[in-house]
Amino acid sequence: MVKSCFWLFCEFIAVIFFGISMSLELVEDMLAIIHSFSSRLYGLKKYKKQVKQMIKENP
């Protein structure tokens, strides 16, 4: 693999950060997932309002 990278003029850079424990990283990932889904649900509210408005206009 290193040989193929040499011919493709690219390099690997490994970044190892020991400042965050595994459990803290897991908590941060879970919070990011929850934030993503809550934002998506908030965005769907406008479509719910539009559907309700269309139903009121066309009974």
N, C-alpha and C positions, 0 to 999 in steps of 0.2 A: 504494500500500500504506500509506503514511503517512497518507493521507487516511482510509482505512477504519479505521485504528487510532485516529484522532482521534475518530471517531464512536462507536467501541466503548469509549472511555475506557481505553485501555491504552497502554503505552509499551514501547519496545525499550530494553534495556540490553545493551550490548556490553562484555564483559569480555575484555581482551587481557592475557595474562600472558606476559612474555618471559623468565621465570626458568628455564624448562625447555627444553632443546634438543629438537629433533624426535626424535633417536635415543633420548634418555632417556625421552621420552614413549612411544615405541614399545615400549621394554623394559618399562616399567611396565604398559602394556596387555597385553603378552604374558604377564607374570607374573600379572596378574589373571585372564586366560583359563585359564592352567594351574592356578591355585588353584581356580577354579570347577569345572573338570573333575575335579580330584583329590578335591575335597569330594564331588562327586556319586558318584564311584566308591567312596569310603569309606562313603557312605550306602547303597550297594547291597550292601555286605557283609552287612548284617543280613538282607536278603532271601535271600541265598545260604545263610546259616545256617538260616533258617526252612525253606527247601526241603529241605535235607539232613535236618533233623529230621523233616519230614513223610515223607520217603522211608524213614527208619529205622523210623518208627512204623507205616507201611502198606506192607509189602514187596510 
